[in-house]
Amino acid sequence: MSPQPLRVALLGAGTVGAATARLLQGRADLLAARCGRPLELAGVAVRDASRPRDGVDPQLLTTDVEALVDGADVVVEVMGGIEPARTLIERALRRGVPVVTANKQLIAQRGPELHAVADGAGAGLHYEGAVMAAVPVMAVVRESLAGDEITSISGVVNGSTNYVLDLVARKGVPFQDAVRQAGELGYLEADPTEDLEGLDAAAKIVILARTAWDLPVALEDVQRQGISRLTDADFRQAAAHGTVVKLVASAWRSRAGGLDRVEVAVRPVALPQDDPLAQVRESVNVVVIEARSAGTLRLQGAGAGGDETASAVLGDLVRAVRSLP
Ligand SMILES: NC(=O)c1ccc[n+]([C@@H]2O[C@H](COP(=O)([O-])OP(=O)(O)OC[C@H]3O[C@@H](n4cnc5c(N)ncnc54)[C@H](OP(=O)(O)O)[C@@H]3O)[C@@H](O)[C@H]2O)c1
């Protein structure tokens, strides 16, 4: 007898959700083989079910998110925002249903309490896609380096701001024009605050730091400065010194008053041209991890995008299904 399909609830059909729905259905055979049983897309929650979505069967669209969650064996949350995403994830976890999410702000702000619920219910909570999309940095920090001591993590983890900084540094575009061009090309949201003020990068470095050191790290702990107050004079000065300005997110261990601490920062830094972080172009992301035995590891790739994030989401989905009892 062939095994019963596993019912997947997909919350969101935007950039990431639509790509996830398309790939989930297009790769049904591959995913069934990797999971050991078929996956069935049970429904796709949206705010407006009357609007058609590319690659998503209109019959699957629903606005009854709670019913969708309650009938699912696995929940994939790609709607974004804190509420109702948090409540819905908690609802699924309390029933012992594993959850996959790409929601970096939610995990950065409420991750510890969601993990407590997940642990209490014996359900998995997975979020590789929340940090640098398909670049598997979470898996490396959480699993591959579990037997090592990570000493620092630093990276260019926000593609939108890197696109702007790269336009200024390599094409000589004035800073404000570069911000406008990045917006027109879709690299920045209509409200670019989260990118320009370093909030997106802060969420990612907080998640990485917590995972690397298993210590409490909050968004409020991040020494944060975005790029919005940079001026063309700053870029001229950096170039005159043979350096390149990048928005760098970093985390490192420190000891103060006999206590182990984690320091986290996001700020523009003028880097030497040959620094690996200085060399990332356009919207590419890079992260450099230093570990006592492994030495220096560098991971690089597209840190955003529908298909790229969906790749990480599907990887987590397979992981979640494989760890089901
Ligand atoms: N985009 C990326 O490259 C990327 C990369 C990594 C991580 N992420 C994360 O992935 C998540 C999704 O991002 P996205 O870019 O795909 O967002 P998006 O394009 O804005 O899509 C959000 C989707 O969620 C639905 N939604 C929002 N609130 C809802 C509610 N209350 N009830 C039901 N449906 C709701 C929306 O429905 P309607 O369509 O009806 O409005 C839309 O389909 C975010 O947490 C983001 O940080 C995104």
The ligand as a MOL file (V3000), in Angstrom:
LIG
                    3D

  0  0  0     0  0            999 V3000
M  V30 BEGIN CTAB
M  V30 COUNTS 48 52 0 0 0
M  V30 BEGIN ATOM
M  V30 1 N 11.1740 37.8310 -0.8950 0
M  V30 2 C 12.3510 37.3040 -0.5680 0
M  V30 3 O 13.3090 37.2670 -1.3640 0
M  V30 4 C 12.5540 36.7110 0.8000 0
M  V30 5 C 13.7830 36.1070 1.1360 0
M  V30 6 C 13.9580 35.5190 2.3850 0
M  V30 7 C 12.9040 35.5560 3.2960 0
M  V30 8 N 11.7280 36.1730 2.9600 0 CHG=1
M  V30 9 C 10.6450 36.1740 3.9550 0
M  V30 10 O 9.5520 35.3960 3.4490 0
M  V30 11 C 8.3190 35.9480 3.8960 0
M  V30 12 C 7.4310 36.2330 2.6820 0
M  V30 13 O 8.0660 37.1820 1.8600 0
M  V30 14 P 7.4680 37.5610 0.4250 0
M  V30 15 O 8.4770 38.4440 -0.2040 0
M  V30 16 O 7.0130 36.3390 -0.2900 0 CHG=-1
M  V30 17 O 6.1740 38.4240 0.8520 0
M  V30 18 P 4.9880 38.9350 -0.0770 0
M  V30 19 O 5.3740 38.8780 -1.5030 0
M  V30 20 O 4.5330 40.2230 0.5030 0
M  V30 21 O 3.8330 37.8390 0.1490 0
M  V30 22 C 3.1130 37.6980 1.3390 0
M  V30 23 C 1.9520 36.7380 1.0930 0
M  V30 24 O 1.3310 36.4520 2.3390 0
M  V30 25 C -0.0650 36.7030 2.2440 0
M  V30 26 N -0.5220 37.2390 3.5310 0
M  V30 27 C -0.0050 38.2810 4.2220 0
M  V30 28 N -0.7120 38.4820 5.3430 0
M  V30 29 C -1.6860 37.5470 5.3560 0
M  V30 30 C -2.7590 37.2440 6.2470 0
M  V30 31 N -2.9520 37.9560 7.3570 0
M  V30 32 N -3.5840 36.2080 5.9410 0
M  V30 33 C -3.3890 35.4920 4.8120 0
M  V30 34 N -2.3950 35.7270 3.9280 0
M  V30 35 C -1.5630 36.7430 4.2040 0
M  V30 36 C -0.2340 37.7210 1.1390 0
M  V30 37 O -1.5570 37.5920 0.6180 0
M  V30 38 P -2.0980 38.5690 -0.5650 0
M  V30 39 O -1.2710 38.1480 -1.7550 0
M  V30 40 O -3.5310 38.2460 -0.7270 0
M  V30 41 O -1.8030 39.9470 -0.1070 0
M  V30 42 C 0.8730 37.2960 0.1620 0
M  V30 43 O 0.3950 36.2710 -0.6890 0
M  V30 44 C 8.6980 37.1840 4.7310 0
M  V30 45 O 8.7420 36.8190 6.0880 0
M  V30 46 C 10.0840 37.5500 4.2350 0
M  V30 47 O 10.8680 38.2190 5.2030 0
M  V30 48 C 11.5250 36.7240 1.7410 0
M  V30 END ATOM
M  V30 BEGIN BOND
M  V30 1 1 1 2
M  V30 2 2 2 3
M  V30 3 1 2 4
M  V30 4 1 4 5
M  V30 5 2 4 48
M  V30 6 2 5 6
M  V30 7 1 6 7
M  V30 8 2 7 8
M  V30 9 1 8 9
M  V30 10 1 8 48
M  V30 11 1 9 10
M  V30 12 1 9 46
M  V30 13 1 10 11
M  V30 14 1 11 12
M  V30 15 1 11 44
M  V30 16 1 12 13
M  V30 17 1 13 14
M  V30 18 2 14 15
M  V30 19 1 14 16
M  V30 20 1 14 17
M  V30 21 1 17 18
M  V30 22 2 18 19
M  V30 23 1 18 20
M  V30 24 1 18 21
M  V30 25 1 21 22
M  V30 26 1 22 23
M  V30 27 1 23 24
M  V30 28 1 23 42
M  V30 29 1 24 25
M  V30 30 1 25 26
M  V30 31 1 25 36
M  V30 32 1 26 27
M  V30 33 1 26 35
M  V30 34 2 27 28
M  V30 35 1 28 29
M  V30 36 1 29 30
M  V30 37 2 29 35
M  V30 38 1 30 31
M  V30 39 2 30 32
M  V30 40 1 32 33
M  V30 41 2 33 34
M  V30 42 1 34 35
M  V30 43 1 36 37
M  V30 44 1 36 42
M  V30 45 1 37 38
M  V30 46 2 38 39
M  V30 47 1 38 40
M  V30 48 1 38 41
M  V30 49 1 42 43
M  V30 50 1 44 45
M  V30 51 1 44 46
M  V30 52 1 46 47
M  V30 END BOND
M  V30 END CTAB
M  END
